[in-house]
Amino acid sequence: MSSREARLLRRVTMASVIVALLLIILKLIATISTNSISMMASLIDSTMDLFASLVTLFAVRIALQPPDDDHRFGHGKAEPLAALAQTMFIAGSGAFLFLEAVQRLIRPQPIDTANLGILVMVISMAATASLLLFQRHVIKITQSPAIKADAAHYGSDFVVNAATIAALLLANQGMNWIDPLFGTAVGIFILLGAWHVGRQALDQLMDREVLDGSELKIHSLAVGHPDVRAADHIRTRMAGRTMIIQLYIYLRNDLNLAEAHVIGDEVAERIQVLFPGADILIHEEPHQGPR
């Protein structure tokens, strides 16, 4: 990883924590003032974002550490571990909000000072939009799974804020049932988001194959070398942001060991162009077919 990528990751995780703290303070004041389940939903969402951002902050710092004697493959899996921890917190928050909203549907309560809540939501949307633009810039450069998970939370937060404004406006017009109904919908939305983030984290932790057509591309690059007769046993997985690639290539039987390794290095360079930063392991084998 370049120093620029490491610097961007540190900055975006710190920005995420600062934004989450700001939103929690504003939404806590608004929740107490309005007695709105919609505001509570948004407050829970921001609290969840703060926890997720703190987990991401520490996970990224661990993942940025270079390989050492105890972790020869680096510390990249700290990021999917962080994403899995976020998932459990997200799911708990979503379940709590859903149950609270259902209780309010059964026993509706009036909304107070809705205008204050709307103002807080507008400020929250502006802060969230700025952070999302920064996160997407960093994701484009680093492809960090932890930042992707964090951006997913803030993306949902932006939608929640917009919907909260609509719910407060309608509740202010006497439609009090809209407020808990919205809270129920947000609870379900948060639970679905937890499932999505958790599934991606588990895929990395369980070393699931990279199922995006990479295997065919790697095979094409390998057999495209003029001295490679065939390629198979192609395996891929992700370790944090690093793609691990393993494959066998089959060469002419008359090549010596040094020549075979030169060809293997050339194939690795070809693959590296398409998959920058990948950790590539190539095993050279003699080709048993006709020369």
Secondary structure, 3 states (H helix, E strand, C coil): CCHHHHHHHHHHHHHHHHHHHHHHHHHHHHHHHHCCHHHHHHHHHHHHHHHHHHHHHHHHHHHCCCCCCCCCCCCCCHHHHHHHHHHHHHHHHHHHHHHHHHHHHHCCCCCCCHHHHHHHHHHHHHHHHHHHHHHHHHHHHHCCHHHHHHHHHHHHHHHHHHHHHHHHHHHHCCCCCHHHHHHHHHHHHHHHHHHHHHHHHHHHHCCCCCCCCHHHHHHHHHHCCCCEEEEEEEEEEEECCEEEEEEEEEECCCCCHHHHHHHHHHHHHHHHHHCCCCEEEEEEEECCCCC
